[in-house]
Each structure stands twice: as structure tokens, then as C-alpha cells.
């Protein structure tokens, strides 16, 4: 630790800092921190808990060093390198699980994400999936889709699931929103299904199939069909 130490009771200590504690595979930082019974931590001011490639920041935190679980308020987190969230409350409920409440989840790093989910509650199983309740999908700040429950992959390996939505505009078909579903078919093949809506042309759909028969060869088959709207002049 770095900072000033003061004993406040039998087995109770207060650190003022900045303070850094390293415990097992985790690191805790804060402006002020108290320790009781050599395991119970209360911290506030620029709080951080980090383990592996995962980090959660917040305004204040309670934490149990023995079980490595805790609650972080006004949280901002980065897990599995690419997944970001902002939450009113984040709970580290295990080495590989985080529960967040009243949160925004995204993989975009822009100040206003191109896309995001606002969720009432989500449980993130690191290197597996995020299980989200009352998910509202947003493009920039505009909500456009509500799902009562959604499972989203949180892993580096290929996994079946929805890909990031895409927004575009065309001169003839108007604005467009696209959503893809990725389906791995073993180690050497995968299928991506596409749904797209144009404001002027209507709905369209298609897909792409990729296959690697060997190290020297590859195959690709794709197609798209649009159900063009007929507009009376």
C-alpha cells in the first residue's frame, strides 16, 4: 500500500492515500480505504478493482478479500478487453462473474457509442455470455428495439450470436439498419444471416457461408434479396 495508516480499533485500520492493495491476483485502489478483520474493505474516492484483464472503477466500494466479491457504486467497467459498461451498481460475484444494474453495455469506445444496450440487470459470465434483462437497443442515443431478455457472447472465441448492428444511408433506398446473426459451423465453416430494413425500399435479407476445406483453399457463398416496396406516385 501507499499512503498514511491509522489504527482505528482492534483489528481495524484506515488508509488515506492514494492507497493500493494487492491481494492474490487482484488490485484495489482508492483515495481512502478501511480494513476490518483483515478481509472486509470499505473504500471511496476514485475506486478501482482489477483482476486479469478486467477493471471496474467507481465512487465507492465494499469488498471481501477472502471471497474476492464486492459492490461498486457509480461503476464504469471494462471486461474481456473489448466490453464496456456504465452502471449505477456493479457487483463482482465471483472470479468470472459480474452483475450490473441500471447499466449501459457496448463495445464502442466513442463518447456517444454508435450502438449500445441499456439494461435493468445483466449478469456477465466472463469468457462466456452476458445475460441481460429488459434490454433497450440504442443507435447513438435513440432507442429503437426492446427485448425482455437477451443473451450476448462475451468471449474471444467464435460464438453464435448477434453481431453489432450497422447503420447506413443510400440515395435510392433511404436510410438502412442491418442486423446479422453469426453461427459457427465447426472449426472450418460458419454462416452469417443478415436482415436489413430500408426506409424507402422495405425489408431485405440474405446470408454468407464460408468454408475452409484445407489450408490452401477457401469457399465463399453469399446472396441478398430485397422485398422492394411499391410506392404510389
C-alpha positions in Angstrom: 0.0 0.0 0.0 1.0 3.7 -0.4 -0.3 6.4 1.8 -0.9 7.0 5.5 -2.0 4.4 8.0 -4.0 4.8 11.2 -5.4 2.2 13.5 -9.0 2.9 14.4 -9.8 -0.1 16.6 -8.9 -3.7 17.4 -8.0 -5.2 14.0 -9.3 -2.1 12.2 -7.2 0.2 10.1 -7.7 3.3 7.9 -5.6 4.2 4.9 -5.5 7.5 3.2 -3.7 7.9 0.0 -3.9 7.3 -2.7 -3.9 3.7 -1.5 -3.1 0.5 -3.4 -3.6 -3.0 -2.1 -2.5 -6.1 -4.0 -4.2 -9.3 -2.9 -3.8 -12.7 -4.7 -4.5 -11.9 -8.4 -6.4 -8.6 -7.7 -5.5 -5.0 -7.2 -7.6 -2.4 -5.3 -7.0 1.3 -5.4 -8.8 4.2 -3.7 -8.3 7.7 -2.1 -9.4 6.3 1.2 -9.8 2.8 2.5 -10.6 1.0 5.7 -9.8 -2.7 6.6 -11.5 -4.8 9.2 -10.7 -8.3 10.4 -8.0 -8.4 7.7 -10.6 -9.1 5.0 -13.5 -6.5 4.9 -12.7 -3.4 2.8 -14.7 -0.1 2.5 -13.3 2.3 0.0 -14.3 5.6 -1.6 -12.9 8.1 -4.0 -11.5 7.0 -7.4 -12.1 3.4 -6.6 -10.6 0.6 -8.8 -10.7 -3.2 -8.6 -8.7 -5.0 -11.2 -8.1 -8.7 -11.9 -6.7 -10.2 -15.1 -7.7 -8.0 -18.0 -10.9 -6.8 -16.2 -11.3 -3.5 -14.4 -14.2 -1.8 -12.6 -14.0 1.9 -11.5 -16.4 3.6 -9.2 -17.1 6.2 -6.5 -17.2 3.8 -3.5 -16.9 0.1 -2.8 -17.3 -2.6 -0.2 -15.2 -5.7 -0.8 -14.4 -9.1 0.9 -10.8 -10.0 0.2 -11.4 -13.6 1.3 -14.2 -14.3 -1.2 -13.0 -11.7 -3.7 -16.5 -10.3 -4.1 -17.8 -6.8 -3.7 -20.1 -4.0 -4.7 -19.0 -0.9 -6.6 -21.3 2.1 -6.9 -21.5 4.5 -9.9 -19.4 2.0 -11.8 -17.6 2.0 -15.1 -16.1 -1.3 -16.3 -14.1 -3.0 -19.0 -14.2 -6.8 -19.1 -12.7 -9.2 -21.6 -10.7 -6.3 -23.1 -13.5 -5.2 -25.5 -16.7 -4.9 -23.5 -17.5 -1.7 -21.7 -20.3 -0.8 -19.3 -21.6 2.1 -17.1 -23.8 1.1 -14.2 -25.4 2.6 -11.2 -24.3 -0.6 -9.3 -21.8 -3.3 -10.2 -21.3 -6.5 -8.2 -18.3 -8.7 -8.5 -20.0 -12.0 -7.5 -17.1 -14.3 -8.4 -13.8 -14.6 -10.3 -15.6 -14.9 -13.6 -19.0 -13.2 -12.9 -20.1 -9.6 -12.7 -23.7 -8.4 -12.1 -24.7 -4.9 -13.2 -27.8 -2.9 -12.6 -29.3 0.1 -14.5 -26.5 -0.1 -16.9 -25.3 0.7 -20.5 -23.3 -2.0 -22.3 -21.4 -1.6 -25.5 -18.1 -2.4 -27.4 -17.9 1.1 -28.9 -15.3 3.4 -27.4 -16.8 6.7 -28.8 -18.1 9.3 -26.2 -21.6 8.6 -27.6 -21.5 4.9 -28.7 -22.7 4.0 -32.2 -24.7 1.3 -30.6 -25.4 0.2 -27.0 -27.8 -1.7 -24.8 -29.5 -0.2 -21.8 -30.4 -2.9 -19.3 -32.2 -3.1 -16.0 -30.0 -6.0 -14.9 -27.3 -8.1 -16.5 -25.1 -11.0 -15.3 -21.8 -11.2 -17.3 -20.1 -14.6 -17.3 -16.6 -13.7 -18.4 -15.4 -15.6 -21.5 -18.9 -17.0 -21.9 -22.1 -14.9 -22.3 -23.9 -11.8 -20.8 -27.5 -12.5 -19.7 -29.4 -9.2 -20.0 -32.9 -8.3 -18.8 -35.1 -5.5 -20.2 -32.6 -4.6 -22.9 -33.2 -1.5 -24.9 -31.0 -1.2 -28.0 -29.9 2.3 -29.0 -28.3 3.8 -32.1 -26.3 6.7 -30.8 -28.9 8.0 -28.2 -32.0 6.8 -30.0 -33.8 3.7 -28.7 -35.3 1.5 -31.4 -35.7 -2.1 -30.1 -36.8 -3.6 -26.8 -36.1 -7.2 -25.8 -37.2 -8.5 -22.4 -34.3 -10.9 -22.3 -31.1 -11.2 -24.4 -28.0 -13.4 -24.4 -24.9 -11.8 -25.8 -21.5 -13.5 -26.3 -18.6 -12.2 -24.1 -15.7 -14.3 -25.3 -12.7 -14.2 -27.7 -13.5 -17.5 -29.4 -16.1 -17.7 -32.1 -19.6 -17.9 -30.7 -23.1 -17.9 -32.0 -24.9 -14.6 -31.5 -26.0 -11.3 -32.8 -23.3 -9.0 -34.3 -23.1 -5.3 -33.9 -25.9 -3.5 -35.8 -25.0 -1.4 -38.8 -26.5 2.0 -39.8 -26.1 3.4 -43.3 -27.8 5.6 -45.9 -28.3 5.3 -49.7 -29.6 7.7 -52.3 -32.2 5.3 -53.8 -33.3 3.2 -50.8 -33.1 5.7 -47.9 -31.7 5.0 -44.5 -30.9 1.5 -43.6 -30.4 -0.6 -40.4 -28.8 -4.1 -40.6 -28.6 -6.9 -38.1 -26.5 -10.0 -38.5 -26.6 -13.4 -36.8 -23.4 -15.3 -36.7 -23.5 -19.1 -36.5 -20.2 -21.1 -36.3 -20.4 -24.5 -38.1 -17.4 -26.3 -36.6 -13.8 -25.2 -36.8 -13.7 -24.6 -40.6 -17.1 -23.2 -41.5 -19.6 -20.5 -40.5 -22.8 -18.9 -41.6 -23.9 -15.3 -41.2 -27.6 -14.4 -41.7 -28.5 -10.8 -42.5 -31.6 -8.8 -42.0 -31.9 -5.2 -43.3 -34.6 -2.6 -43.4 -34.6 0.4 -45.8 -36.8 3.4 -45.1 -37.7 3.7 -48.8 -37.3 0.2 -50.1 -38.5 -2.0 -47.3 -37.1 -5.3 -45.9 -34.3 -7.4 -47.3 -32.4 -10.5 -46.2 -29.5 -12.6 -47.1 -26.6 -14.6 -45.9 -23.0 -15.6 -46.3 -21.5 -19.0 -46.0 -17.7 -19.5 -45.5 -15.8 -22.8 -45.7 -12.2 -23.8 -45.4 -11.7 -27.3 -47.0 -8.0 -27.2 -46.3 -5.1 -24.8 -45.6 -4.7 -23.8 -49.2 -8.3 -23.4 -50.2 -11.4 -21.4 -49.2 -15.0 -21.1 -50.4 -17.5 -18.2 -50.0 -21.1 -18.2 -51.0 -23.4 -15.2 -50.4 -26.6 -13.7 -51.5 -29.2 -11.0 -50.7 -32.8 -10.4 -51.7 -34.9 -7.3 -51.1 -38.7 -7.2 -50.8 -38.9 -3.9 -52.6 -41.9 -1.7 -51.6 -44.1 -0.3 -54.3 -44.8 3.4 -53.6 -47.7 5.1 -55.4 -46.6 8.4 -57.0 
